[in-house]
Amino acid sequence: MRRSHARAAAFRAAVELFRLFGHPLRVIIFQRLARTPMTAGELAKGLPIRRSAVVQHLKLLQAARLVEALADGRRRIYQIRRRGLVPLADWLQHHFAVQSRHRPG
């Protein structure tokens, strides 16, 4: 893959993460899971939505590889996948590097 195509693919991946985190409840869910793994029911406590809506948000986060579910009997325990943030971290790192190269000295 040529460099420009790779950069475009990385940009699309970062934009998708921005889109997912554009919903405030997904940010809250992700932040809670960053602290400790939880079930959907535990995540729903204190949120203005039902457990079924939390599950829908979790499915989107799973599809983006930001969250994974581990089976514990009949329960599913959700936890973040830190590697899922790599496209966003790479995109930010690229822009910080470009900015520092063009900063007047």
Secondary structure, DSSP 8 states (H G I E B T S, - for coil): --HHHHHHHHHHHHHHHHHHTTSHHHHHHHHHHHHS-B-HHHHHTTSSS-HHHHHHHHHHHHHTTSEEEEEETTEEEEEE-GGGGHHHHHHHHHHHHHHHHSS--
